[in-house]
Amino acid sequence: MKKIQRSYNSTLNRRSKKMDKQLVKERELKNQLMLHSGSRCELPGCNNQATDKHEIIERSQCGDPTNPFNCVLLCRLHHQIQTDRLVGYINDEAFLKWLILRRIKQGFRPEDYGCGGGSDNLMREHDSIGG
């Protein structure tokens, strides 16, 4: 019984460490995006304080929460509206192109995040996964 318990604990510890690394990466990205955006909501026309990092392609659809081309900073109001699916502006093609160009201007390189074909490839990824 102790052998099974040790094996179970070992598995939990590995998963916990992996989750901790993931959370650290997500926090680092949010901090980087906050720096680049001046801590403001990235929705054009909104000047509210950014509070939330929204994933354009959700984890459940294989979206990467540590990829800056898949994340946008939003104020609490716009994040709630998007989460409740009241408005679909985040998946609008014009907004996605704007966000991709913005990230590139901020110094992020698509190739560093597995987006080998640059901004055109990113648009196809967003379209094919449900953007």
Contacts in CASP RR format, 6 or more apart in sequence:
PFRMAT RR
TARGET T0000
AUTHOR 0000-0000-0000
METHOD contacts of the structure
MODEL  1
MKKIQRSYNSTLNRRSKKMDKQLVKERELKNQLMLHSGSRCELPGCNNQA
TDKHEIIERSQCGDPTNPFNCVLLCRLHHQIQTDRLVGYINDEAFLKWLI
LRRIKQGFRPEDYGCGGGSDNLMREHDSIGG
22 65 0 8 1.000
22 66 0 8 1.000
25 66 0 8 1.000
26 53 0 8 1.000
26 65 0 8 1.000
26 66 0 8 1.000
29 53 0 8 1.000
29 65 0 8 1.000
29 66 0 8 1.000
29 68 0 8 1.000
29 71 0 8 1.000
30 53 0 8 1.000
30 71 0 8 1.000
30 73 0 8 1.000
32 68 0 8 1.000
33 42 0 8 1.000
33 50 0 8 1.000
33 53 0 8 1.000
33 68 0 8 1.000
33 71 0 8 1.000
33 73 0 8 1.000
34 50 0 8 1.000
34 73 0 8 1.000
36 106 0 8 1.000
37 50 0 8 1.000
37 73 0 8 1.000
38 50 0 8 1.000
39 49 0 8 1.000
39 50 0 8 1.000
39 73 0 8 1.000
40 46 0 8 1.000
40 47 0 8 1.000
40 48 0 8 1.000
40 49 0 8 1.000
40 50 0 8 1.000
40 73 0 8 1.000
41 47 0 8 1.000
41 48 0 8 1.000
41 49 0 8 1.000
41 50 0 8 1.000
41 73 0 8 1.000
41 74 0 8 1.000
41 75 0 8 1.000
41 78 0 8 1.000
42 50 0 8 1.000
42 72 0 8 1.000
42 73 0 8 1.000
42 74 0 8 1.000
42 99 0 8 1.000
42 102 0 8 1.000
43 72 0 8 1.000
43 74 0 8 1.000
43 75 0 8 1.000
43 78 0 8 1.000
43 89 0 8 1.000
44 95 0 8 1.000
44 98 0 8 1.000
46 75 0 8 1.000
46 78 0 8 1.000
48 75 0 8 1.000
48 76 0 8 1.000
48 77 0 8 1.000
48 78 0 8 1.000
49 75 0 8 1.000
50 73 0 8 1.000
50 74 0 8 1.000
50 75 0 8 1.000
51 74 0 8 1.000
51 75 0 8 1.000
51 76 0 8 1.000
51 79 0 8 1.000
52 73 0 8 1.000
52 74 0 8 1.000
52 75 0 8 1.000
52 76 0 8 1.000
52 79 0 8 1.000
53 65 0 8 1.000
53 71 0 8 1.000
53 72 0 8 1.000
53 73 0 8 1.000
53 74 0 8 1.000
54 71 0 8 1.000
54 72 0 8 1.000
54 73 0 8 1.000
54 74 0 8 1.000
54 79 0 8 1.000
54 82 0 8 1.000
54 83 0 8 1.000
54 90 0 8 1.000
55 63 0 8 1.000
55 65 0 8 1.000
55 70 0 8 1.000
55 71 0 8 1.000
56 70 0 8 1.000
56 71 0 8 1.000
56 72 0 8 1.000
56 90 0 8 1.000
56 91 0 8 1.000
56 96 0 8 1.000
56 99 0 8 1.000
56 126 0 8 1.000
56 131 0 8 1.000
57 63 0 8 1.000
57 64 0 8 1.000
57 70 0 8 1.000
57 125 0 8 1.000
57 126 0 8 1.000
57 129 0 8 1.000
57 130 0 8 1.000
57 131 0 8 1.000
59 65 0 8 1.000
61 129 0 8 1.000
61 130 0 8 1.000
62 129 0 8 1.000
63 70 0 8 1.000
63 129 0 8 1.000
64 70 0 8 1.000
64 113 0 8 1.000
65 71 0 8 1.000
67 113 0 8 1.000
67 114 0 8 1.000
67 115 0 8 1.000
68 103 0 8 1.000
68 106 0 8 1.000
68 108 0 8 1.000
68 113 0 8 1.000
69 99 0 8 1.000
69 100 0 8 1.000
69 103 0 8 1.000
69 108 0 8 1.000
69 110 0 8 1.000
69 113 0 8 1.000
69 115 0 8 1.000
69 122 0 8 1.000
72 90 0 8 1.000
72 99 0 8 1.000
74 82 0 8 1.000
81 87 0 8 1.000
82 88 0 8 1.000
82 89 0 8 1.000
82 90 0 8 1.000
89 95 0 8 1.000
91 126 0 8 1.000
91 130 0 8 1.000
91 131 0 8 1.000
93 123 0 8 1.000
93 127 0 8 1.000
96 122 0 8 1.000
96 123 0 8 1.000
96 126 0 8 1.000
96 131 0 8 1.000
97 119 0 8 1.000
97 123 0 8 1.000
100 110 0 8 1.000
100 119 0 8 1.000
100 122 0 8 1.000
100 123 0 8 1.000
101 119 0 8 1.000
104 110 0 8 1.000
104 119 0 8 1.000
110 116 0 8 1.000
110 117 0 8 1.000
110 118 0 8 1.000
110 119 0 8 1.000
110 121 0 8 1.000
110 122 0 8 1.000
111 117 0 8 1.000
111 118 0 8 1.000
115 121 0 8 1.000
115 122 0 8 1.000
115 125 0 8 1.000
END
